[in-house]
C-alpha cells in the first residue's frame, strides 16, 4: 500500500507519455547545418533529425562545466554560477530540478536570492528589459507522504522567493514568475536551466544540501557536473522544459502573499500553456546591407571572421558576411582564444552579449 500512497500524492500515472516535441528555432534556415561526414556522427544525426524541428547541431559553443561541491579547485560552485546567470538574464529564465531544498543557507535559497536580485535590476532599469522578464521554475514532483495539496518543496520555494522580495506578478514591469510541479507519476528526473533561450546547462545535481561541502549543515560533498552550452542547441532545452510543463500543475498565489501565509493562500491548479518571450527581430536584408553587410556566394567560409551587431550570420551556403564597422550602442573590441596549436590569436569581434568567437579557430558569429 505504501507505493500507492506515494503515487496518490504524485499525480496521474502516465504509462505512455510519447516523445517530446522537437526544438524549433525561429528564423533558423532548414539547411543551417551540413550533414556530418563521420559515420557515427551521421547515424546519430539521422536519428535526431527524424523527429523534425530545427537542426541545432551546429553554431554552438561549449562554455564550461559547473561543479559541486565548492572546494579549493572549485571556488565558485554550480549553485553560485547559476545564481550569477539568473541575475544576468535579459528576457527569460527556465529552470527545473528533480529535488529541491530551500531555506536559508540551502541551494534553493541561493536561487531565490538571485531571482530577487534580477527583479531589483528590472525595477532600477526597466528600459534595459523591453520585453519584461519571465521566470519559470519547475520541480520534479518527487512523491511524498503528507496531506493533499501543494508539495512542501514547492511551498518552500514560494516562501523563499517572497522572503527575497519577489512578487509572482508585476504587470506594469512585464514581470512574471511561474512555479510548476511535475504531475505525472513517478516524477521528473530532469535537471537543466535555459537563460534567454540561448544558453543551456544540463546537469546531474539536484538543488539539495547533499552537494554542499561536508563542513556545512547537511553537506555530503557529493561531486557532480553540469555541462553549459550556448547557441541554438539551447532550444532543445526549451523543448524539454516545455514537455515537462505540459505535464505539470502550477502553484497559484496572490502576487504579494506574505511568506508565512504561502501554505494557506496558495493552491495547485492547471498550468498555463507553455509560452516564451519573442526573440529579438533579426534585421532585414536591406538593413544588413545598410550596416555594411554583403552576401557571399556559396562555398565561402562558413563563419565570418569579423562581424558587427546587428548583422546576423546564418551558417548556410549563402552567408551574410559582416564588415568591421561599429553599430550604434555597441563598442568595438577584441576577443582572444587559443587554437589547438597553442598559438594565441586575436579574433576581431564587436563586443556585446551575443557576438563572440565560437571555436578555437577564432571564427566569430553574431547571434540575436
C-alpha positions as CSV (number, residue, x, y, z in Angstrom):
1,X,0.0,0.0,0.0
2,X,3.0,2.3,0.6
3,X,3.9,2.8,-3.0
4,X,0.3,3.6,-3.9
5,X,0.0,6.2,-1.1
6,X,3.1,7.8,-2.6
7,X,1.6,7.6,-6.1
8,X,-1.6,9.3,-5.0
9,X,0.4,12.3,-4.0
10,X,2.5,12.3,-7.1
11,X,-0.1,12.8,-9.8
12,X,-1.6,10.7,-12.6
13,X,0.1,7.5,-13.8
14,X,1.1,8.0,-17.4
15,X,2.4,4.8,-18.9
16,X,2.9,6.2,-22.4
17,X,3.7,9.9,-22.5
18,X,5.0,9.8,-26.0
19,X,8.1,11.6,-27.4
20,X,8.9,15.3,-26.6
21,X,8.2,17.8,-29.3
22,X,11.4,18.7,-31.3
23,X,13.1,22.1,-30.8
24,X,12.1,24.9,-33.2
25,X,14.4,27.9,-33.6
26,X,12.7,31.0,-35.0
27,X,14.1,32.1,-38.4
28,X,16.6,29.3,-38.4
29,X,17.2,28.0,-42.0
30,X,16.3,24.4,-42.7
31,X,19.8,23.9,-44.2
32,X,21.6,25.6,-41.4
33,X,23.8,22.7,-40.5
34,X,25.7,20.4,-43.0
35,X,25.2,16.7,-42.6
36,X,28.1,15.1,-40.6
37,X,30.6,13.1,-42.6
38,X,31.8,10.8,-39.8
39,X,29.8,7.5,-39.8
40,X,28.9,7.5,-36.1
41,X,28.0,11.2,-36.1
42,X,25.9,10.8,-39.2
43,X,24.0,7.8,-37.6
44,X,23.1,9.9,-34.5
45,X,22.3,12.9,-36.6
46,X,19.9,10.8,-38.8
47,X,18.0,9.6,-35.7
48,X,17.7,13.1,-34.2
49,X,16.7,14.7,-37.5
50,X,13.9,12.1,-38.0
51,X,12.0,13.8,-35.2
52,X,11.7,17.0,-37.3
53,X,12.0,20.5,-36.0
54,X,15.2,22.7,-36.4
55,X,18.6,21.2,-36.8
56,X,20.5,22.6,-33.8
57,X,23.7,20.6,-34.3
58,X,25.9,23.5,-35.4
59,X,26.6,27.0,-34.4
60,X,27.1,26.1,-30.7
61,X,29.8,26.8,-28.2
62,X,31.0,24.9,-25.2
63,X,31.0,27.4,-22.3
64,X,32.2,25.3,-19.5
65,X,31.4,22.9,-16.6
66,X,29.5,23.7,-13.5
67,X,30.7,21.6,-10.5
68,X,29.8,20.7,-7.0
69,X,30.8,20.9,-4.2
70,X,32.7,24.1,-3.6
71,X,36.3,23.4,-2.7
72,X,39.8,24.7,-3.5
73,X,39.6,23.5,-7.1
74,X,36.0,24.9,-7.4
75,X,35.9,28.3,-5.6
76,X,32.5,29.1,-7.2
77,X,30.2,26.1,-7.1
78,X,27.4,25.3,-9.5
79,X,24.7,27.0,-7.4
80,X,26.7,30.3,-7.3
81,X,27.3,30.2,-11.0
82,X,23.6,29.5,-11.7
83,X,22.7,32.4,-9.5
84,X,25.0,34.7,-11.5
85,X,23.5,33.5,-14.7
86,X,20.0,34.2,-13.4
87,X,20.9,37.7,-12.3
88,X,22.2,38.4,-15.8
89,X,19.1,37.2,-17.7
90,X,17.6,39.7,-20.2
91,X,14.3,38.0,-21.1
92,X,13.7,34.6,-19.6
93,X,14.8,32.1,-17.0
94,X,13.7,28.4,-17.2
95,X,14.9,26.0,-14.5
96,X,13.9,22.5,-13.5
97,X,15.3,20.2,-10.8
98,X,14.2,16.8,-9.6
99,X,14.7,17.5,-5.9
100,X,14.6,20.9,-4.1
101,X,15.7,22.0,-0.7
102,X,15.2,25.6,0.3
103,X,15.5,27.7,3.4
104,X,18.4,30.0,4.4
105,X,21.8,28.6,3.5
106,X,20.5,25.9,1.1
107,X,20.8,25.9,-2.7
108,X,17.1,26.8,-3.2
109,X,17.6,29.9,-1.1
110,X,20.6,30.9,-3.3
111,X,18.4,30.6,-6.4
112,X,15.6,32.6,-4.8
113,X,18.1,35.4,-3.8
114,X,19.3,35.5,-7.4
115,X,15.7,35.9,-8.7
116,X,15.3,38.7,-6.1
117,X,18.4,40.5,-7.5
118,X,17.1,40.1,-11.0
119,X,13.7,41.7,-10.1
120,X,15.5,44.6,-8.4
121,X,17.5,45.2,-11.6
122,X,14.2,45.3,-13.5
123,X,12.9,47.9,-11.0
124,X,16.0,50.0,-11.3
125,X,16.4,50.0,-15.1
126,X,13.1,48.9,-16.7
127,X,14.3,50.3,-20.1
128,X,17.0,47.6,-20.2
129,X,14.3,44.9,-20.3
130,X,12.0,46.0,-23.1
131,X,10.3,42.5,-23.2
132,X,10.0,42.3,-19.4
133,X,11.3,39.3,-17.6
134,X,9.8,35.8,-17.2
135,X,10.9,33.3,-14.7
136,X,9.6,29.7,-14.8
137,X,10.7,27.2,-12.1
138,X,9.6,23.6,-12.3
139,X,10.1,20.9,-9.6
140,X,10.2,17.2,-10.3
141,X,7.2,16.2,-8.2
142,X,9.1,13.5,-6.2
143,X,6.4,11.5,-4.3
144,X,6.0,12.5,-0.7
145,X,3.9,11.3,2.2
146,X,1.7,14.0,3.6
147,X,-1.6,15.8,3.4
148,X,-3.1,16.6,0.0
149,X,-2.3,20.0,-1.5
150,X,0.9,21.6,-2.8
151,X,4.1,19.6,-2.0
152,X,6.3,21.1,0.6
153,X,9.3,21.7,-1.7
154,X,7.1,23.9,-3.9
155,X,5.8,25.8,-0.9
156,X,9.3,26.3,0.4
157,X,10.4,27.7,-3.0
158,X,7.5,30.1,-2.9
159,X,8.3,31.2,0.7
160,X,12.0,31.8,-0.3
161,X,11.0,33.9,-3.3
162,X,8.7,36.1,-1.2
163,X,11.3,36.4,1.5
164,X,13.6,37.7,-1.2
165,X,11.1,40.4,-2.2
166,X,10.0,38.6,-5.4
167,X,6.4,39.2,-6.4
168,X,4.8,36.5,-8.5
169,X,3.5,39.1,-10.9
170,X,4.2,42.8,-11.7
171,X,2.3,43.5,-14.9
172,X,3.4,47.2,-15.0
173,X,7.0,46.0,-15.5
174,X,6.3,42.8,-17.5
175,X,7.4,40.6,-14.6
176,X,6.0,37.1,-14.3
177,X,7.0,34.2,-12.1
178,X,5.5,30.7,-12.6
179,X,6.1,27.9,-10.2
180,X,5.3,24.4,-11.6
181,X,5.2,20.9,-10.1
182,X,5.5,17.9,-12.4
183,X,2.3,16.0,-12.0
184,X,2.8,12.6,-13.7
185,X,3.9,9.5,-11.7
186,X,6.5,8.7,-10.7
187,X,8.4,12.1,-11.1
188,X,10.7,14.0,-13.4
189,X,14.4,13.4,-13.2
190,X,15.4,16.3,-15.4
191,X,17.9,19.0,-14.2
192,X,18.5,21.8,-16.6
193,X,18.2,25.5,-17.0
194,X,18.0,27.8,-20.0
195,X,18.7,31.5,-20.0
196,X,17.1,33.7,-22.7
197,X,16.6,30.8,-25.0
198,X,20.2,30.7,-26.0
199,X,22.3,29.4,-23.0
200,X,21.6,25.9,-21.7
201,X,23.0,23.8,-18.9
202,X,22.2,20.1,-18.4
203,X,23.2,18.9,-15.0
204,X,23.4,15.8,-12.8
205,X,23.0,17.6,-9.4
206,X,19.8,18.5,-7.6
207,X,19.2,21.7,-5.6
208,X,19.9,19.9,-2.3
209,X,22.4,20.3,0.6
210,X,24.0,17.0,-0.3
211,X,26.1,18.8,-2.9
212,X,27.4,21.3,-0.4
213,X,30.8,20.7,1.4
214,X,30.6,18.4,4.4
215,X,31.6,21.3,6.6
216,X,28.2,22.9,6.0
217,X,25.0,21.7,7.7
218,X,23.7,18.7,5.8
219,X,26.5,18.8,3.3
220,X,27.8,15.4,1.9
221,X,30.5,16.5,-0.5
222,X,28.6,15.0,-3.4
223,X,30.5,15.6,-6.6
224,X,28.6,16.3,-9.8
225,X,28.7,18.3,-13.0
226,X,26.7,20.5,-15.3
227,X,27.5,21.0,-19.0
228,X,26.9,24.5,-20.3
229,X,26.5,25.3,-24.0
230,X,25.5,28.4,-25.9
231,X,23.8,28.6,-29.2
232,X,20.7,27.2,-31.0
233,X,21.0,23.9,-29.1
234,X,19.5,25.8,-26.1
235,X,16.2,25.5,-27.9
236,X,16.4,21.7,-27.3
237,X,16.5,22.6,-23.6
238,X,13.4,24.8,-24.1
239,X,11.6,22.0,-25.8
240,X,12.4,19.6,-22.9
241,X,11.3,22.1,-20.4
242,X,8.0,22.7,-22.3
243,X,7.4,18.9,-22.4
244,X,7.6,18.8,-18.6
245,X,5.5,22.0,-18.3
246,X,2.6,20.4,-20.3
247,X,2.5,17.6,-17.6
248,X,2.7,19.9,-14.6
249,X,0.4,21.9,-12.3
250,X,1.0,25.5,-11.3
251,X,1.1,27.0,-7.8
252,X,-1.4,29.8,-7.8
253,X,-0.7,32.5,-5.2
254,X,-1.6,36.2,-4.6
255,X,1.3,38.2,-6.1
256,X,2.3,39.8,-2.8
257,X,1.4,37.0,-0.4
258,X,3.5,37.1,2.8
259,X,6.0,34.2,3.2
260,X,4.3,32.9,6.3
261,X,0.9,32.8,4.5
262,X,2.0,30.8,1.5
263,X,0.7,27.4,2.7
264,X,-2.7,28.8,3.5
265,X,-3.1,31.2,0.5
266,X,-1.6,29.1,-2.4
267,X,-3.2,26.2,-4.2
268,X,-2.3,23.9,-7.1
269,X,-4.2,24.3,-10.3
270,X,-3.9,23.9,-14.1
271,X,-0.8,25.2,-15.6
272,X,-1.0,27.8,-18.4
273,X,0.1,26.7,-21.8
274,X,3.8,27.0,-22.4
275,X,4.8,30.4,-23.8
276,X,8.0,32.3,-24.2
277,X,9.1,35.9,-25.0
278,X,9.5,36.6,-28.6
279,X,13.1,36.5,-29.8
280,X,14.6,39.9,-30.9
281,X,13.8,40.5,-34.6
282,X,16.6,39.9,-37.0
283,X,17.3,42.8,-39.4
284,X,16.1,42.6,-43.0
285,X,18.5,42.0,-45.9
286,X,18.2,45.7,-46.7
287,X,19.0,46.7,-43.1
288,X,22.0,44.4,-43.1
289,X,23.4,45.9,-46.3
290,X,22.8,49.4,-44.9
291,X,25.0,48.4,-41.9
292,X,27.9,47.2,-44.1
293,X,27.0,43.5,-44.8
294,X,27.2,41.7,-48.1
295,X,26.1,38.3,-49.3
296,X,28.8,35.9,-50.2
297,X,28.5,33.2,-52.9
298,X,28.1,29.6,-52.0
299,X,31.3,27.9,-50.9
300,X,32.5,30.8,-48.9
301,X,33.8,30.3,-45.4
302,X,31.1,29.1,-43.0
303,X,31.6,31.8,-40.5
304,X,32.6,35.5,-40.8
305,X,36.0,36.4,-39.3
306,X,34.6,39.8,-38.3
307,X,31.1,40.8,-37.6
308,X,29.2,43.7,-36.2
309,X,25.9,43.8,-34.5
310,X,23.1,43.7,-35.6
311,X,24.3,41.7,-38.6
312,X,23.2,38.0,-38.4
313,X,25.3,35.3,-40.0
314,X,23.4,32.1,-40.5
315,X,25.6,29.1,-41.1
316,X,24.2,28.2,-44.5
317,X,25.6,28.1,-48.1
318,X,24.7,31.7,-48.8
319,X,26.3,33.6,-45.9
320,X,26.0,37.1,-44.7
321,X,29.4,38.5,-44.2
322,X,29.8,41.5,-41.9
323,X,32.4,44.2,-42.3
324,X,34.2,45.5,-39.2
325,X,32.0,48.6,-38.6
326,X,30.6,50.0,-35.4
327,X,26.9,49.9,-34.7
328,X,25.1,52.5,-32.6
329,X,25.2,51.5,-28.9
330,X,28.0,48.9,-29.3
331,X,31.7,49.2,-28.7
332,X,34.4,47.7,-30.9
333,X,36.6,45.2,-29.1
334,X,38.6,42.0,-29.4
335,X,38.4,38.5,-28.0
336,X,41.3,36.2,-27.6
337,X,41.3,32.4,-28.0
338,X,44.0,29.7,-28.2
339,X,43.8,27.2,-31.0
340,X,45.0,23.6,-30.6
341,X,48.4,24.6,-31.8
342,X,48.8,26.6,-28.5
343,X,49.5,29.7,-30.6
344,X,47.5,32.7,-29.3
345,X,45.5,34.6,-31.8
346,X,43.2,37.6,-31.5
347,X,39.8,37.4,-33.1
348,X,38.3,40.8,-34.1
349,X,34.7,41.0,-32.9
350,X,32.2,43.7,-31.8
351,X,31.8,43.3,-28.1
352,X,28.3,42.6,-26.9
353,X,26.4,39.8,-25.2
354,X,25.9,37.8,-28.4
355,X,28.9,38.5,-30.6
356,X,31.9,36.3,-29.8
357,X,34.4,33.8,-31.1
358,X,32.7,30.4,-31.5
359,X,35.7,28.0,-31.6
360,X,39.4,27.5,-31.3
361,X,39.9,28.6,-34.9
362,X,38.9,32.1,-33.9
363,X,35.7,32.1,-36.1
364,X,33.3,34.7,-34.9
365,X,29.5,34.8,-35.3
366,X,26.7,37.2,-34.2
367,X,23.6,35.9,-32.5
368,X,20.4,37.8,-31.6
